[in-house]
Amino acid sequence: MLVPMRRHAGAVILLGGWLLMAAPFVDRRGHGRGYYDDTAPVARWTHGESFDTAAGCEPKRRWCHDKPLAAGCPPGPLRCVPAEAVYRPQPTAPK
């Protein structure tokens, strides 16, 4: 479940961390028989879960790969990426 973050809380994730991302589902005909586009830019992927380190993210990615229907596993191909790859740091305003 995605929860809106306050602006200052969003800044924390920009300082580091890793994200478990799920590839977007493409259904061009609208009948539910599309495909997961693992070649899409990471900005189009869905943020599934956050981790402090890549070493924390990878076991979850592998577990979900091995058990794709397990509770807490996003559907489709998964990737662990640095938070900065998705949420670009914003310049701070001068004081």
C-alpha positions in Angstrom: 0.0 0.0 0.0 1.4 3.4 -0.9 0.9 6.2 1.6 1.4 9.8 0.8 4.4 11.2 2.7 4.9 14.7 4.1 7.6 16.7 2.4 10.1 16.3 5.2 9.5 12.6 5.4 10.2 12.3 1.7 13.6 13.9 2.1 14.7 11.0 4.3 14.3 8.5 1.5 16.4 10.7 -0.7 19.4 10.4 1.5 19.9 6.7 0.8 18.2 3.4 0.9 17.1 0.8 -1.6 13.7 0.2 -3.2 12.1 -3.1 -4.3 10.4 -2.1 -7.6 7.9 -4.1 -9.7 7.7 -3.8 -13.5 4.7 -2.1 -14.9 1.9 -4.3 -16.4 1.1 -3.4 -20.0 -2.4 -4.4 -21.3 -2.9 -2.6 -24.6 -6.1 -4.3 -25.5 -7.8 -4.0 -22.0 -8.6 -7.7 -21.6 -6.1 -8.5 -18.8 -3.8 -10.6 -20.9 -0.8 -8.2 -21.2 2.7 -8.5 -20.0 5.2 -7.1 -17.5 7.5 -4.7 -19.2 10.9 -5.2 -17.5 12.5 -2.9 -20.1 10.5 0.1 -19.0 12.4 3.0 -17.4 12.6 2.5 -13.6 10.6 5.7 -13.1 7.5 3.8 -14.4 8.0 0.8 -12.1 5.9 0.5 -8.9 7.6 1.0 -5.5 6.9 -2.1 -3.5 9.0 -1.9 -0.4 12.0 0.1 1.1 15.2 -1.2 2.6 18.2 0.4 4.2 20.7 -1.5 2.1 20.9 -3.6 -1.1 21.8 -6.5 1.1 18.4 -6.1 2.8 16.5 -5.8 -0.5 18.0 -8.7 -2.4 16.8 -11.5 -0.2 13.2 -10.2 -0.5 13.6 -9.9 -4.3 14.9 -13.5 -4.5 12.2 -14.8 -2.2 9.5 -13.2 -4.2 11.0 -14.5 -7.4 10.9 -18.1 -6.0 7.4 -17.6 -4.4 5.6 -15.1 -6.7 2.2 -15.7 -5.1 3.4 -15.2 -1.5 1.7 -12.5 0.5 3.7 -9.3 0.4 5.2 -10.0 -3.0 4.4 -7.6 -5.8 3.5 -9.3 -9.1 5.8 -9.5 -12.0 9.6 -8.9 -12.4 11.3 -7.2 -9.5 14.4 -5.1 -9.2 16.3 -3.6 -6.2 17.4 0.0 -7.1 18.9 2.8 -5.1 16.3 5.3 -4.0 18.1 8.1 -5.9 17.4 6.3 -9.1 13.6 6.8 -8.6 13.4 9.9 -6.4 15.9 12.3 -7.7 17.3 14.6 -5.0 15.8 18.1 -5.2 18.0 21.2 -4.8 17.5 22.8 -1.4 16.2 26.4 -1.4 18.6 29.1 -0.4 18.0 30.5 3.1 
